[in-house]
Amino acid sequence: MEVERKYALIKAKIEEACKNVNRNTEEIKVVAVTKYVSTQRAKEALEAGIEDFGENRDDGLIEKWEVLGNQPVWHFIGTLQTRKVRNVIDKVSYIHSLDRLSLAKEIDKRTDRRIKCFVQVNVSGEESKHGLDAEKVIPFIKELEQHKNILVVGLMTMAPHTKDEQVLRSCFRRLKSIQEEIKNLNLEYAPCDELSMGMSNDYIIAIEEGATFIRIGTALVGEEIKEA
Ligand SMILES: *Cc1c(COP(=O)(O)O)cnc(C)c1O
């Protein structure tokens, strides 16, 4: 019950972070990133009471979905190739990586329910990172209106790989400020109430800066498969 112990530890840290900035712990959803682990380990996470799972590849998601079904809420968190959309669309509740119109169009075409999407933003401007540049986010969201099955629930980012707290903090703050601009547009299809930010190494800072979905792999379920 290794996962159970780690989950308890993370919950305690979330509580502390929330206390520091006067937030309610109920605002934070933990998404267990199961991409590095077996279905068996994912099952343990489910038994430990974790309700939301994230995968970054269609085959990884399908493999676990075939065993665990819709008991966890599934999040697709990685770069999604357009041709893979049809493999995952009926299995996922959330897509955290909407970053282009061709993907929006394919999602819209392959489903008849509204898919909760995060628009992925490359806040740091690092070339290796996926997502839209900050200044392109609002024009992009405006173009999504015609895609009736897309609901923009929020924005997602991956912070740079650094221990520099100021760099991380300013990245998360920037995402929050873009979110506020979008909320002010009052778009029915883009309420944008959520912020998906924070991973094993930076989730405390992300919570302090307003995260509502944190995506934790290594620190929660560990790493059994070293690839992905
Ligand atoms: C792998 C991954 C995570 C989790 O990373 P950890 O550092 O193991 O917590 C979160 N978000 C995305 C998009 C990922 O690909």
The ligand as an SDF file (V2000), in Angstrom:
LIG
                    3D

 15 15  0  0  0  0  0  0  0  0999 V2000
    4.4820   12.9110  -16.9330 C   0  0  0  0  0  0  0  0  0  0  0  0
    3.6420   14.0940  -16.8120 C   0  0  0  0  0  0  0  0  0  0  0  0
    3.2620   14.5850  -15.5530 C   0  0  0  0  0  0  0  0  0  0  0  0
    3.7270   13.9660  -14.2380 C   0  0  0  0  0  0  0  0  0  0  0  0
    5.0830   14.1170  -14.0540 O   0  0  0  0  0  0  0  0  0  0  0  0
    5.7950   13.7830  -12.6550 P   0  0  0  0  0  0  0  0  0  0  0  0
    6.9630   14.6760  -12.6430 O   0  0  0  0  0  0  0  0  0  0  0  0
    6.1410   12.3470  -12.6900 O   0  0  0  0  0  0  0  0  0  0  0  0
    4.8310   14.1130  -11.5690 O   0  0  0  0  0  0  0  0  0  0  0  0
    2.4230   15.6770  -15.5230 C   0  0  0  0  0  0  0  0  0  0  0  0
    1.9670   16.2620  -16.6490 N   0  0  0  0  0  0  0  0  0  0  0  0
    2.3150   15.8320  -17.8740 C   0  0  0  0  0  0  0  0  0  0  0  0
    1.7810   16.5290  -19.0700 C   0  0  0  0  0  0  0  0  0  0  0  0
    3.1520   14.7390  -17.9930 C   0  0  0  0  0  0  0  0  0  0  0  0
    3.4920   14.3090  -19.2180 O   0  0  0  0  0  0  0  0  0  0  0  0
  1  2  1  0
  2  3  1  0
  2 14  2  0
  3  4  1  0
  3 10  2  0
  4  5  1  0
  5  6  1  0
  6  7  2  0
  6  8  1  0
  6  9  1  0
 10 11  1  0
 11 12  2  0
 12 13  1  0
 12 14  1  0
 14 15  1  0
M  END
$$$$
